[in-house]
Amino acid sequence: MNMKNTILILITMFFSLSSCAQSGEKKLQKLLLSGSLKPTGYRMDDVEQLGNVKRMSAQMREDNYEIVITTTGGNHIYFTFKADNITAKGNTIKGQISRVSMEQNDWAYIDDEPTGAIEADTKNRTVKIEITMGIYHSKRTYVIEFEILKNMIDETENPDVIEEDVVKDDMYYFNQQLEIVNADYGTCYTIGDYQLCPEKKLIKVMRMFGTAVIDAMGFFPDTTLNYHEETMVIFAGNAFFDKSDLKIDWQTVQLLSCSDHFSEFTDGKTLYYIRRGSAYTYGKKYDKNTYKPDVEKKPAKINHPDFRELTDNFHVKGKTFLFGDLSYGDEIEDDPDFNTKEIWKNFAFTPILEPFDVPNLRTIVSANGFETDYITDGKTVLFGGGKTSYEITKRFLKEYVVAKRWMIEGGVDFATLRVLGKDMLADKNALYYRENIIPFDKLEGFKFILREL
């Protein structure tokens, strides 16, 4: 699918603009994302590091909080963490920190059991984040502090009222960002978190933006990426631009393990991993005799003469191609009286409208056994990954799911088809990201490194 000015806007109205209750979490997000924080401290084990800091800011990355520190030497340090049990009482917002990652240049450390807290005091205009986490075989404590230059939470008798001037400022910023997202970039093609816009010679990246009352995501021009100089790497199901200093030869490295969010690989000497579309090294040698792959446990598919599960949403029952999410809790699955055959027989699936050669329906699997979310009958290809919405139509009073928008228009060249990821394929003519088609001859010579799984 070619997309012009493709926009993903997920807008959720959490509050009315006059008065409504803000949760502690929303207050904390609003404060950290306000752009009104001045760095006042950055300590590691009580040693002040602020003199080496050029810039320090807060942002959200998916459901996590992230502190981004740019040093005077041009390096970037990322502290990414979850905040649990967030409470707001009077002028104080508090939360406990869990699962921290610290990333810098070409290395990263993850601690699933850190200790620490975040506390904001809107009266004294201070924010303090304290994190104790494992680094190598020792514990390190980091303290990050900000001054609140503009009070983002009303300190009246009703602290849950959103200030009108803040709302206006937020909406002005939001509309500015929306204009950038909605600008005319010509025909753009989506691959993962990026869009390639050959007419404007631009690369766009997906980012979150919004206000205290609106959450949105859209594609913004990335001025750090030059369209004709960059090479997009597609490896282990990730589409990214390698900006590390690791000097990895992406054409020759060996993939060791692959999952949706974390993959490991080696050049035969060093052990590396990919996380969030970036490459890192553990800083240790690869030893094939002692290496144990990080294997993602997946639930077994239902495969029975009367019923076949293709993906989470698509199934074959008898001679009918069906849509529906068959799910049940572990407590039911472990019940000795649980009759799966009876569940399949009675579950209310909806048939697919379009014609398929049902007996030959299967998922597309690479030569190395990596299974994708693509479904084919040998002629038509359909992307069967997670579906959150779908279209229903009626024929002779019977309901059907319309699958046309998930089908690869024009089909693929099966003779040259390669599996690049769970939701990525390629043949001699195009890349396929989910149901989107990215024709090579429309990209004005844009360069790729494509590694098959």
TORKOL-4160 file (C-alpha; in steps of 0.2 Angstrom, whole numbers, padded with zeros to 4 digits, m for minus):
453
<pt num="1" X="0000" Y="0000" Z="0000"/>
<pt num="2" X="0007" Y="0017" Z="m0005"/>
<pt num="3" X="0004" Y="0030" Z="0008"/>
<pt num="4" X="0003" Y="0049" Z="0006"/>
<pt num="5" X="0005" Y="0059" Z="0022"/>
<pt num="6" X="0003" Y="0043" Z="0032"/>
<pt num="7" X="m0001" Y="0047" Z="0049"/>
<pt num="8" X="m0004" Y="0037" Z="0065"/>
<pt num="9" X="m0014" Y="0047" Z="0077"/>
<pt num="10" X="m0020" Y="0039" Z="0092"/>
<pt num="11" X="m0030" Y="0052" Z="0102"/>
<pt num="12" X="m0037" Y="0048" Z="0119"/>
<pt num="13" X="m0047" Y="0062" Z="0128"/>
<pt num="14" X="m0042" Y="0058" Z="0146"/>
<pt num="15" X="m0049" Y="0074" Z="0154"/>
<pt num="16" X="m0061" Y="0089" Z="0150"/>
<pt num="17" X="m0052" Y="0105" Z="0149"/>
<pt num="18" X="m0061" Y="0113" Z="0163"/>
<pt num="19" X="m0059" Y="0102" Z="0178"/>
<pt num="20" X="m0057" Y="0083" Z="0180"/>
<pt num="21" X="m0046" Y="0072" Z="0191"/>
<pt num="22" X="m0028" Y="0068" Z="0185"/>
<pt num="23" X="m0020" Y="0052" Z="0191"/>
<pt num="24" X="m0003" Y="0053" Z="0199"/>
<pt num="25" X="0004" Y="0045" Z="0184"/>
<pt num="26" X="m0003" Y="0058" Z="0172"/>
<pt num="27" X="0003" Y="0072" Z="0183"/>
<pt num="28" X="0020" Y="0064" Z="0183"/>
<pt num="29" X="0020" Y="0063" Z="0164"/>
<pt num="30" X="0014" Y="0080" Z="0162"/>
<pt num="31" X="0027" Y="0087" Z="0173"/>
<pt num="32" X="0042" Y="0077" Z="0165"/>
<pt num="33" X="0036" Y="0081" Z="0147"/>
<pt num="34" X="0033" Y="0099" Z="0151"/>
<pt num="35" X="0049" Y="0105" Z="0144"/>
<pt num="36" X="0051" Y="0116" Z="0159"/>
<pt num="37" X="0064" Y="0107" Z="0169"/>
<pt num="38" X="0081" Y="0113" Z="0172"/>
<pt num="39" X="0095" Y="0101" Z="0176"/>
<pt num="40" X="0102" Y="0104" Z="0194"/>
<pt num="41" X="0111" Y="0088" Z="0198"/>
<pt num="42" X="0118" Y="0072" Z="0190"/>
<pt num="43" X="0128" Y="0061" Z="0203"/>
<pt num="44" X="0136" Y="0044" Z="0201"/>
<pt num="45" X="0140" Y="0036" Z="0218"/>
<pt num="46" X="0140" Y="0054" Z="0226"/>
<pt num="47" X="0152" Y="0061" Z="0213"/>
<pt num="48" X="0144" Y="0076" Z="0204"/>
<pt num="49" X="0144" Y="0074" Z="0185"/>
<pt num="50" X="0134" Y="0089" Z="0181"/>
<pt num="51" X="0149" Y="0099" Z="0174"/>
<pt num="52" X="0151" Y="0086" Z="0160"/>
<pt num="53" X="0132" Y="0088" Z="0155"/>
<pt num="54" X="0128" Y="0098" Z="0140"/>
<pt num="55" X="0109" Y="0094" Z="0140"/>
<pt num="56" X="0097" Y="0083" Z="0151"/>
<pt num="57" X="0079" Y="0080" Z="0147"/>
<pt num="58" X="0065" Y="0068" Z="0150"/>
<pt num="59" X="0053" Y="0059" Z="0138"/>
<pt num="60" X="0042" Y="0044" Z="0136"/>
<pt num="61" X="0047" Y="0029" Z="0127"/>
<pt num="62" X="0032" Y="0017" Z="0125"/>
<pt num="63" X="0026" Y="0015" Z="0143"/>
<pt num="64" X="0043" Y="0019" Z="0150"/>
<pt num="65" X="0050" Y="0035" Z="0157"/>
<pt num="66" X="0067" Y="0040" Z="0149"/>
<pt num="67" X="0080" Y="0053" Z="0155"/>
<pt num="68" X="0092" Y="0058" Z="0140"/>
<pt num="69" X="0109" Y="0065" Z="0145"/>
<pt num="70" X="0120" Y="0073" Z="0132"/>
<pt num="71" X="0138" Y="0075" Z="0138"/>
<pt num="72" X="0150" Y="0089" Z="0133"/>
<pt num="73" X="0159" Y="0076" Z="0123"/>
<pt num="74" X="0144" Y="0073" Z="0112"/>
<pt num="75" X="0139" Y="0056" Z="0120"/>
<pt num="76" X="0122" Y="0051" Z="0124"/>
<pt num="77" X="0116" Y="0042" Z="0140"/>
<pt num="78" X="0099" Y="0035" Z="0142"/>
<pt num="79" X="0091" Y="0030" Z="0158"/>
<pt num="80" X="0075" Y="0020" Z="0154"/>
<pt num="81" X="0063" Y="0015" Z="0168"/>
<pt num="82" X="0046" Y="0010" Z="0174"/>
<pt num="83" X="0038" Y="0020" Z="0188"/>
<pt num="84" X="0026" Y="0010" Z="0199"/>
<pt num="85" X="0014" Y="0014" Z="0213"/>
<pt num="86" X="0013" Y="0033" Z="0208"/>
<pt num="87" X="0004" Y="0043" Z="0221"/>
<pt num="88" X="0000" Y="0062" Z="0221"/>
<pt num="89" X="m0004" Y="0070" Z="0237"/>
<pt num="90" X="m0004" Y="0089" Z="0239"/>
<pt num="91" X="0011" Y="0096" Z="0231"/>
<pt num="92" X="0021" Y="0079" Z="0231"/>
<pt num="93" X="0021" Y="0066" Z="0217"/>
<pt num="94" X="0030" Y="0050" Z="0222"/>
<pt num="95" X="0033" Y="0033" Z="0213"/>
<pt num="96" X="0044" Y="0018" Z="0214"/>
<pt num="97" X="0056" Y="0013" Z="0201"/>
<pt num="98" X="0057" Y="m0004" Z="0193"/>
<pt num="99" X="0066" Y="m0012" Z="0178"/>
<pt num="100" X="0080" Y="0000" Z="0173"/>
<pt num="101" X="0091" Y="0000" Z="0158"/>
<pt num="102" X="0106" Y="0012" Z="0155"/>
<pt num="103" X="0112" Y="0014" Z="0138"/>
<pt num="104" X="0128" Y="0023" Z="0132"/>
<pt num="105" X="0136" Y="0023" Z="0115"/>
<pt num="106" X="0138" Y="0004" Z="0111"/>
<pt num="107" X="0134" Y="m0004" Z="0128"/>
<pt num="108" X="0119" Y="m0006" Z="0139"/>
<pt num="109" X="0115" Y="m0013" Z="0156"/>
<pt num="110" X="0098" Y="m0020" Z="0161"/>
<pt num="111" X="0092" Y="m0022" Z="0179"/>
<pt num="112" X="0075" Y="m0031" Z="0182"/>
<pt num="113" X="0077" Y="m0028" Z="0201"/>
<pt num="114" X="0084" Y="m0011" Z="0204"/>
<pt num="115" X="0080" Y="0000" Z="0219"/>
<pt num="116" X="0075" Y="0018" Z="0218"/>
<pt num="117" X="0062" Y="0031" Z="0218"/>
<pt num="118" X="0056" Y="0047" Z="0209"/>
<pt num="119" X="0049" Y="0062" Z="0218"/>
<pt num="120" X="0042" Y="0078" Z="0212"/>
<pt num="121" X="0038" Y="0093" Z="0224"/>
<pt num="122" X="0029" Y="0106" Z="0215"/>
<pt num="123" X="0029" Y="0118" Z="0229"/>
<pt num="124" X="0048" Y="0118" Z="0231"/>
<pt num="125" X="0049" Y="0115" Z="0212"/>
<pt num="126" X="0061" Y="0100" Z="0212"/>
<pt num="127" X="0061" Y="0083" Z="0204"/>
<pt num="128" X="0073" Y="0070" Z="0211"/>
<pt num="129" X="0076" Y="0053" Z="0203"/>
<pt num="130" X="0087" Y="0040" Z="0212"/>
<pt num="131" X="0092" Y="0023" Z="0204"/>
<pt num="132" X="0103" Y="0010" Z="0211"/>
<pt num="133" X="0106" Y="m0004" Z="0199"/>
<pt num="134" X="0119" Y="m0018" Z="0194"/>
<pt num="135" X="0133" Y="m0013" Z="0183"/>
<pt num="136" X="0146" Y="m0027" Z="0179"/>
<pt num="137" X="0147" Y="m0036" Z="0196"/>
<pt num="138" X="0144" Y="m0021" Z="0207"/>
<pt num="139" X="0130" Y="m0009" Z="0212"/>
<pt num="140" X="0130" Y="0009" Z="0206"/>
<pt num="141" X="0119" Y="0023" Z="0212"/>
<pt num="142" X="0113" Y="0038" Z="0201"/>
<pt num="143" X="0104" Y="0053" Z="0206"/>
<pt num="144" X="0096" Y="0065" Z="0193"/>
<pt num="145" X="0089" Y="0081" Z="0199"/>
<pt num="146" X="0079" Y="0095" Z="0190"/>
<pt num="147" X="0072" Y="0112" Z="0195"/>
<pt num="148" X="0054" Y="0115" Z="0189"/>
<pt num="149" X="0055" Y="0132" Z="0180"/>
<pt num="150" X="0036" Y="0133" Z="0177"/>
<pt num="151" X="0024" Y="0125" Z="0189"/>
<pt num="152" X="0014" Y="0113" Z="0178"/>
<pt num="153" X="0001" Y="0108" Z="0192"/>
<pt num="154" X="m0011" Y="0121" Z="0199"/>
<pt num="155" X="m0007" Y="0124" Z="0218"/>
<pt num="156" X="m0024" Y="0130" Z="0222"/>
<pt num="157" X="m0036" Y="0121" Z="0234"/>
<pt num="158" X="m0040" Y="0110" Z="0220"/>
<pt num="159" X="m0024" Y="0103" Z="0214"/>
<pt num="160" X="m0032" Y="0092" Z="0200"/>
<pt num="161" X="m0038" Y="0107" Z="0189"/>
<pt num="162" X="m0027" Y="0109" Z="0174"/>
<pt num="163" X="m0021" Y="0127" Z="0171"/>
<pt num="164" X="m0029" Y="0135" Z="0156"/>
<pt num="165" X="m0013" Y="0144" Z="0151"/>
<pt num="166" X="m0004" Y="0127" Z="0151"/>
<pt num="167" X="m0018" Y="0119" Z="0141"/>
<pt num="168" X="m0016" Y="0133" Z="0128"/>
<pt num="169" X="0003" Y="0132" Z="0127"/>
<pt num="170" X="0001" Y="0113" Z="0126"/>
<pt num="171" X="m0012" Y="0114" Z="0112"/>
<pt num="172" X="m0001" Y="0127" Z="0102"/>
<pt num="173" X="0014" Y="0115" Z="0103"/>
<pt num="174" X="0002" Y="0100" Z="0098"/>
<pt num="175" X="m0004" Y="0110" Z="0083"/>
<pt num="176" X="0013" Y="0114" Z="0078"/>
<pt num="177" X="0018" Y="0096" Z="0078"/>
<pt num="178" X="0002" Y="0091" Z="0069"/>
<pt num="179" X="0006" Y="0103" Z="0055"/>
<pt num="180" X="0023" Y="0095" Z="0053"/>
<pt num="181" X="0015" Y="0077" Z="0053"/>
<pt num="182" X="0002" Y="0083" Z="0040"/>
<pt num="183" X="0014" Y="0092" Z="0028"/>
<pt num="184" X="0014" Y="0086" Z="0010"/>
<pt num="185" X="0029" Y="0074" Z="0008"/>
<pt num="186" X="0023" Y="0066" Z="m0007"/>
<pt num="187" X="0021" Y="0047" Z="m0008"/>
<pt num="188" X="0030" Y="0039" Z="0008"/>
<pt num="189" X="0033" Y="0020" Z="0012"/>
<pt num="190" X="0032" Y="0014" Z="0029"/>
<pt num="191" X="0045" Y="0001" Z="0036"/>
<pt num="192" X="0044" Y="m0002" Z="0054"/>
<pt num="193" X="0047" Y="0015" Z="0064"/>
<pt num="194" X="0052" Y="0024" Z="0048"/>
<pt num="195" X="0045" Y="0031" Z="0032"/>
<pt num="196" X="0055" Y="0033" Z="0016"/>
<pt num="197" X="0049" Y="0048" Z="0005"/>
<pt num="198" X="0058" Y="0048" Z="m0011"/>
<pt num="199" X="0049" Y="0063" Z="m0019"/>
<pt num="200" X="0056" Y="0074" Z="m0005"/>
<pt num="201" X="0072" Y="0064" Z="m0002"/>
<pt num="202" X="0067" Y="0062" Z="0016"/>
<pt num="203" X="0068" Y="0049" Z="0030"/>
<pt num="204" X="0054" Y="0051" Z="0043"/>
<pt num="205" X="0054" Y="0043" Z="0060"/>
<pt num="206" X="0039" Y="0039" Z="0071"/>
<pt num="207" X="0038" Y="0049" Z="0087"/>
<pt num="208" X="0026" Y="0052" Z="0101"/>
<pt num="209" X="0019" Y="0069" Z="0104"/>
<pt num="210" X="0004" Y="0077" Z="0112"/>
<pt num="211" X="m0002" Y="0087" Z="0127"/>
<pt num="212" X="m0008" Y="0083" Z="0145"/>
<pt num="213" X="m0025" Y="0078" Z="0137"/>
<pt num="214" X="m0020" Y="0071" Z="0120"/>
<pt num="215" X="m0008" Y="0056" Z="0116"/>
<pt num="216" X="m0003" Y="0055" Z="0098"/>
<pt num="217" X="0010" Y="0047" Z="0087"/>
<pt num="218" X="0016" Y="0053" Z="0069"/>
<pt num="219" X="0030" Y="0052" Z="0057"/>
<pt num="220" X="0043" Y="0067" Z="0058"/>
<pt num="221" X="0057" Y="0071" Z="0046"/>
<pt num="222" X="0074" Y="0065" Z="0054"/>
<pt num="223" X="0086" Y="0078" Z="0049"/>
<pt num="224" X="0101" Y="0067" Z="0055"/>
<pt num="225" X="0098" Y="0055" Z="0041"/>
<pt num="226" X="0102" Y="0059" Z="0023"/>
<pt num="227" X="0091" Y="0050" Z="0010"/>
<pt num="228" X="0105" Y="0046" Z="m0002"/>
<pt num="229" X="0119" Y="0043" Z="0010"/>
<pt num="230" X="0110" Y="0031" Z="0022"/>
<pt num="231" X="0109" Y="0012" Z="0021"/>
<pt num="232" X="0094" Y="0004" Z="0030"/>
<pt num="233" X="0098" Y="m0012" Z="0039"/>
<pt num="234" X="0085" Y="m0026" Z="0040"/>
<pt num="235" X="0092" Y="m0039" Z="0052"/>
<pt num="236" X="0083" Y="m0051" Z="0064"/>
<pt num="237" X="0066" Y="m0043" Z="0059"/>
<pt num="238" X="0072" Y="m0025" Z="0064"/>
<pt num="239" X="0073" Y="m0011" Z="0052"/>
<pt num="240" X="0086" Y="0002" Z="0057"/>
<pt num="241" X="0100" Y="0013" Z="0053"/>
<pt num="242" X="0117" Y="0008" Z="0062"/>
<pt num="243" X="0124" Y="0023" Z="0071"/>
<pt num="244" X="0135" Y="0014" Z="0083"/>
<pt num="245" X="0154" Y="0014" Z="0083"/>
<pt num="246" X="0155" Y="m0005" Z="0082"/>
<pt num="247" X="0159" Y="m0006" Z="0064"/>
<pt num="248" X="0148" Y="m0022" Z="0061"/>
<pt num="249" X="0148" Y="m0030" Z="0044"/>
<pt num="250" X="0130" Y="m0033" Z="0043"/>
<pt num="251" X="0132" Y="m0044" Z="0028"/>
<pt num="252" X="0142" Y="m0057" Z="0037"/>
<pt num="253" X="0137" Y="m0058" Z="0055"/>
<pt num="254" X="0128" Y="m0073" Z="0062"/>
<pt num="255" X="0111" Y="m0072" Z="0070"/>
<pt num="256" X="0111" Y="m0083" Z="0086"/>
<pt num="257" X="0094" Y="m0080" Z="0094"/>
<pt num="258" X="0079" Y="m0070" Z="0088"/>
<pt num="259" X="0063" Y="m0063" Z="0097"/>
<pt num="260" X="0051" Y="m0049" Z="0095"/>
<pt num="261" X="0061" Y="m0037" Z="0106"/>
<pt num="262" X="0078" Y="m0044" Z="0109"/>
<pt num="263" X="0090" Y="m0053" Z="0097"/>
<pt num="264" X="0108" Y="m0059" Z="0099"/>
<pt num="265" X="0122" Y="m0061" Z="0085"/>
<pt num="266" X="0140" Y="m0063" Z="0083"/>
<pt num="267" X="0154" Y="m0059" Z="0071"/>
<pt num="268" X="0163" Y="m0075" Z="0077"/>
<pt num="269" X="0173" Y="m0065" Z="0090"/>
<pt num="270" X="0161" Y="m0054" Z="0100"/>
<pt num="271" X="0144" Y="m0056" Z="0106"/>
<pt num="272" X="0131" Y="m0042" Z="0101"/>
<pt num="273" X="0113" Y="m0039" Z="0103"/>
<pt num="274" X="0099" Y="m0029" Z="0096"/>
<pt num="275" X="0087" Y="m0020" Z="0107"/>
<pt num="276" X="0074" Y="m0006" Z="0101"/>
<pt num="277" X="0082" Y="m0006" Z="0084"/>
<pt num="278" X="0100" Y="m0002" Z="0090"/>
<pt num="279" X="0115" Y="m0013" Z="0091"/>
<pt num="280" X="0125" Y="m0016" Z="0107"/>
<pt num="281" X="0140" Y="m0026" Z="0113"/>
<pt num="282" X="0141" Y="m0035" Z="0130"/>
<pt num="283" X="0159" Y="m0031" Z="0130"/>
<pt num="284" X="0164" Y="m0050" Z="0130"/>
<pt num="285" X="0170" Y="m0063" Z="0118"/>
<pt num="286" X="0158" Y="m0075" Z="0110"/>
<pt num="287" X="0162" Y="m0094" Z="0114"/>
<pt num="288" X="0151" Y="m0106" Z="0104"/>
<pt num="289" X="0154" Y="m0119" Z="0117"/>
<pt num="290" X="0147" Y="m0110" Z="0132"/>
<pt num="291" X="0134" Y="m0098" Z="0123"/>
<pt num="292" X="0116" Y="m0102" Z="0128"/>
<pt num="293" X="0104" Y="m0093" Z="0116"/>
<pt num="294" X="0090" Y="m0082" Z="0124"/>
<pt num="295" X="0075" Y="m0092" Z="0118"/>
<pt num="296" X="0058" Y="m0085" Z="0118"/>
<pt num="297" X="0044" Y="m0097" Z="0124"/>
<pt num="298" X="0029" Y="m0097" Z="0113"/>
<pt num="299" X="0013" Y="m0105" Z="0116"/>
<pt num="300" X="0010" Y="m0121" Z="0105"/>
<pt num="301" X="m0002" Y="m0119" Z="0091"/>
<pt num="302" X="m0018" Y="m0129" Z="0090"/>
<pt num="303" X="m0016" Y="m0141" Z="0076"/>
<pt num="304" X="m0030" Y="m0154" Z="0074"/>
<pt num="305" X="m0039" Y="m0163" Z="0060"/>
<pt num="306" X="m0055" Y="m0152" Z="0063"/>
<pt num="307" X="m0046" Y="m0136" Z="0067"/>
<pt num="308" X="m0029" Y="m0127" Z="0063"/>
<pt num="309" X="m0023" Y="m0111" Z="0070"/>
<pt num="310" X="m0013" Y="m0101" Z="0058"/>
<pt num="311" X="m0010" Y="m0085" Z="0068"/>
<pt num="312" X="m0018" Y="m0078" Z="0083"/>
<pt num="313" X="m0033" Y="m0071" Z="0073"/>
<pt num="314" X="m0034" Y="m0083" Z="0058"/>
<pt num="315" X="m0039" Y="m0101" Z="0059"/>
<pt num="316" X="m0045" Y="m0115" Z="0047"/>
<pt num="317" X="m0060" Y="m0126" Z="0053"/>
<pt num="318" X="m0065" Y="m0139" Z="0041"/>
<pt num="319" X="m0066" Y="m0131" Z="0024"/>
<pt num="320" X="m0068" Y="m0113" Z="0030"/>
<pt num="321" X="m0056" Y="m0099" Z="0033"/>
<pt num="322" X="m0060" Y="m0090" Z="0049"/>
<pt num="323" X="m0056" Y="m0075" Z="0059"/>
<pt num="324" X="m0057" Y="m0073" Z="0078"/>
<pt num="325" X="m0046" Y="m0073" Z="0093"/>
<pt num="326" X="m0047" Y="m0090" Z="0102"/>
<pt num="327" X="m0040" Y="m0086" Z="0119"/>
<pt num="328" X="m0043" Y="m0093" Z="0137"/>
<pt num="329" X="m0033" Y="m0092" Z="0153"/>
<pt num="330" X="m0020" Y="m0103" Z="0159"/>
<pt num="331" X="m0031" Y="m0109" Z="0173"/>
<pt num="332" X="m0043" Y="m0116" Z="0160"/>
<pt num="333" X="m0030" Y="m0124" Z="0150"/>
<pt num="334" X="m0023" Y="m0133" Z="0165"/>
<pt num="335" X="m0040" Y="m0139" Z="0170"/>
<pt num="336" X="m0040" Y="m0158" Z="0167"/>
<pt num="337" X="m0058" Y="m0157" Z="0162"/>
<pt num="338" X="m0055" Y="m0144" Z="0149"/>
<pt num="339" X="m0061" Y="m0150" Z="0132"/>
<pt num="340" X="m0052" Y="m0141" Z="0118"/>
<pt num="341" X="m0061" Y="m0150" Z="0104"/>
<pt num="342" X="m0078" Y="m0144" Z="0112"/>
<pt num="343" X="m0071" Y="m0126" Z="0113"/>
<pt num="344" X="m0066" Y="m0126" Z="0094"/>
<pt num="345" X="m0083" Y="m0134" Z="0089"/>
<pt num="346" X="m0093" Y="m0120" Z="0098"/>
<pt num="347" X="m0082" Y="m0105" Z="0097"/>
<pt num="348" X="m0090" Y="m0091" Z="0087"/>
<pt num="349" X="m0077" Y="m0087" Z="0073"/>
<pt num="350" X="m0082" Y="m0077" Z="0058"/>
<pt num="351" X="m0078" Y="m0083" Z="0040"/>
<pt num="352" X="m0067" Y="m0073" Z="0028"/>
<pt num="353" X="m0077" Y="m0066" Z="0014"/>
<pt num="354" X="m0063" Y="m0067" Z="0000"/>
<pt num="355" X="m0060" Y="m0084" Z="m0008"/>
<pt num="356" X="m0045" Y="m0094" Z="m0004"/>
<pt num="357" X="m0038" Y="m0112" Z="m0007"/>
<pt num="358" X="m0042" Y="m0117" Z="0011"/>
<pt num="359" X="m0034" Y="m0134" Z="0011"/>
<pt num="360" X="m0017" Y="m0126" Z="0006"/>
<pt num="361" X="m0018" Y="m0112" Z="0018"/>
<pt num="362" X="m0002" Y="m0111" Z="0028"/>
<pt num="363" X="0010" Y="m0098" Z="0036"/>
<pt num="364" X="0025" Y="m0092" Z="0027"/>
<pt num="365" X="0041" Y="m0100" Z="0035"/>
<pt num="366" X="0059" Y="m0097" Z="0030"/>
<pt num="367" X="0071" Y="m0110" Z="0025"/>
<pt num="368" X="0079" Y="m0110" Z="0042"/>
<pt num="369" X="0062" Y="m0113" Z="0050"/>
<pt num="370" X="0057" Y="m0095" Z="0056"/>
<pt num="371" X="0038" Y="m0093" Z="0055"/>
<pt num="372" X="0030" Y="m0077" Z="0050"/>
<pt num="373" X="0013" Y="m0069" Z="0052"/>
<pt num="374" X="0010" Y="m0070" Z="0034"/>
<pt num="375" X="m0003" Y="m0083" Z="0027"/>
<pt num="376" X="m0004" Y="m0090" Z="0009"/>
<pt num="377" X="m0013" Y="m0103" Z="m0001"/>
<pt num="378" X="0001" Y="m0103" Z="m0014"/>
<pt num="379" X="m0006" Y="m0089" Z="m0024"/>
<pt num="380" X="m0013" Y="m0075" Z="m0012"/>
<pt num="381" X="m0003" Y="m0068" Z="0003"/>
<pt num="382" X="m0011" Y="m0060" Z="0018"/>
<pt num="383" X="m0003" Y="m0052" Z="0033"/>
<pt num="384" X="m0011" Y="m0061" Z="0048"/>
<pt num="385" X="m0003" Y="m0052" Z="0062"/>
<pt num="386" X="m0012" Y="m0044" Z="0077"/>
<pt num="387" X="m0028" Y="m0036" Z="0072"/>
<pt num="388" X="m0036" Y="m0023" Z="0083"/>
<pt num="389" X="m0050" Y="m0018" Z="0071"/>
<pt num="390" X="m0059" Y="m0026" Z="0056"/>
<pt num="391" X="m0073" Y="m0024" Z="0044"/>
<pt num="392" X="m0089" Y="m0034" Z="0044"/>
<pt num="393" X="m0101" Y="m0036" Z="0029"/>
<pt num="394" X="m0116" Y="m0047" Z="0026"/>
<pt num="395" X="m0120" Y="m0059" Z="0012"/>
<pt num="396" X="m0137" Y="m0067" Z="0013"/>
<pt num="397" X="m0140" Y="m0062" Z="0031"/>
<pt num="398" X="m0123" Y="m0070" Z="0036"/>
<pt num="399" X="m0108" Y="m0060" Z="0043"/>
<pt num="400" X="m0091" Y="m0061" Z="0035"/>
<pt num="401" X="m0074" Y="m0052" Z="0039"/>
<pt num="402" X="m0067" Y="m0042" Z="0024"/>
<pt num="403" X="m0049" Y="m0047" Z="0023"/>
<pt num="404" X="m0045" Y="m0037" Z="0007"/>
<pt num="405" X="m0035" Y="m0023" Z="0016"/>
<pt num="406" X="m0023" Y="m0036" Z="0024"/>
<pt num="407" X="m0019" Y="m0044" Z="0007"/>
<pt num="408" X="m0003" Y="m0040" Z="m0003"/>
<pt num="409" X="m0011" Y="m0032" Z="m0019"/>
<pt num="410" X="m0004" Y="m0040" Z="m0034"/>
<pt num="411" X="0004" Y="m0054" Z="m0025"/>
<pt num="412" X="0022" Y="m0058" Z="m0023"/>
<pt num="413" X="0036" Y="m0067" Z="m0033"/>
<pt num="414" X="0037" Y="m0084" Z="m0024"/>
<pt num="415" X="0052" Y="m0089" Z="m0033"/>
<pt num="416" X="0063" Y="m0075" Z="m0025"/>
<pt num="417" X="0053" Y="m0073" Z="m0009"/>
<pt num="418" X="0064" Y="m0070" Z="0007"/>
<pt num="419" X="0058" Y="m0069" Z="0025"/>
<pt num="420" X="0066" Y="m0054" Z="0034"/>
<pt num="421" X="0055" Y="m0054" Z="0049"/>
<pt num="422" X="0039" Y="m0059" Z="0057"/>
<pt num="423" X="0030" Y="m0045" Z="0048"/>
<pt num="424" X="0043" Y="m0042" Z="0034"/>
<pt num="425" X="0046" Y="m0050" Z="0017"/>
<pt num="426" X="0055" Y="m0046" Z="0001"/>
<pt num="427" X="0056" Y="m0052" Z="m0017"/>
<pt num="428" X="0065" Y="m0046" Z="m0032"/>
<pt num="429" X="0052" Y="m0032" Z="m0034"/>
<pt num="430" X="0048" Y="m0025" Z="m0017"/>
<pt num="431" X="0049" Y="m0025" Z="0001"/>
<pt num="432" X="0033" Y="m0030" Z="0011"/>
<pt num="433" X="0030" Y="m0023" Z="0028"/>
<pt num="434" X="0014" Y="m0030" Z="0035"/>
<pt num="435" X="0002" Y="m0027" Z="0021"/>
<pt num="436" X="0012" Y="m0012" Z="0014"/>
<pt num="437" X="0021" Y="m0013" Z="m0002"/>
<pt num="438" X="0038" Y="m0004" Z="m0005"/>
<pt num="439" X="0043" Y="m0006" Z="m0023"/>
<pt num="440" X="0062" Y="m0005" Z="m0026"/>
<pt num="441" X="0060" Y="0005" Z="m0042"/>
<pt num="442" X="0050" Y="0019" Z="m0033"/>
<pt num="443" X="0064" Y="0023" Z="m0020"/>
<pt num="444" X="0076" Y="0033" Z="m0031"/>
<pt num="445" X="0091" Y="0022" Z="m0027"/>
<pt num="446" X="0089" Y="0020" Z="m0008"/>
<pt num="447" X="0101" Y="0007" Z="m0001"/>
<pt num="448" X="0097" Y="m0008" Z="0010"/>
<pt num="449" X="0106" Y="m0022" Z="0018"/>
<pt num="450" X="0093" Y="m0036" Z="0019"/>
<pt num="451" X="0097" Y="m0052" Z="0029"/>
<pt num="452" X="0085" Y="m0067" Z="0028"/>
<pt num="453" X="0080" Y="m0076" Z="0043"/>
